[in-house]
Amino acid sequence: MNAISQNFSQVVRYRRSMREFLPTPLPCEMIQKVLDDAQQSPSNCNTQPWQVHLVSGAKRDELAAALMAADDAGHFTPDYYFDMAEYPEIYAERARSSAKARYDAIQVTRDDQEGRAKAMRQNLDFFGAPHVALLFMPALGDSVRVASDMGMYGQTFLLSLTAHGLAGIPQTLLGMYADTVREVLGIDPEMKMLFGISFGYADRAAAANDMVVGRIPVSQSVTFHG
C-alpha cells in the first residue's frame, strides 16, 4: 500500500493543465483504459449521472469549426450561469495570477488584446488535442449534487490520463456553447453540458506547457476541529 500511496501522490502533483498537444491520436485501447478508470468515480447514491461524448477525427474538426463560428456570431448558450466578475477578491486574485503565468509563458503582454483573444480562441480548437470529452448531465433539482459528481468524474479522468503518460485540460469555456455542441453531436436538449476535457499527448516542448501555477497552502483552506 505504501508504494500505491507514493505513486498516487506523484500522479496528483505531476498532473497539470496542458495547452499544446501533438496531433497524434491515442490508441483506442488507451482511451478505453482511461474511461474504465473514470467510471470508478464516486457519485451521490451511486447514480453515476455522467454522460460523456468523446469526439475525435473528422467530427472533432467539424465541432471545432462550429464553435469558432458560434464565437464569431456571439452565440453563447451556457446551460449554467458563470461570471468571473462576481468572484470575491481572494478568488479573483488567484484567477489573475494563473492567467498572468500563462500569458507570460507564451509571451503575450497585458495590453496585447489581439494576442490574448487568439490565445483564448485556442480553447475552441481544443488546444490542438486530437480528442475531447464533453461532459453532460441530467438537470436534477438545483443540479449542485449532480455537478459535484461530474467534478469527481472529471478529476478521475484527468488523473488517469496522467497515470498513463497522457495529458488533458478541463475547459469551462466549452460549456458556453452548449447548444452548438448539442446540435453538432445530436444530443438531447434535456442533457446539460458542464465542461469539456481536451486530451492527448502533450507537446512538452511548447512554452504554454512550461508553467506551474501552484496551490495555496493547506492552512488557508482547511480548518481542523478536535
Helices and strands as residue ranges (DSSP letters): H 2-14, H 28-38, G 44-46, E 51-56, H 57-72, G 84-86, H 89-105, H 113-121, G 122-128, E 131-138, H 144-163, E 167-171, G 172-176, H 178-185, E 191-200, G 207-209, G 218-220
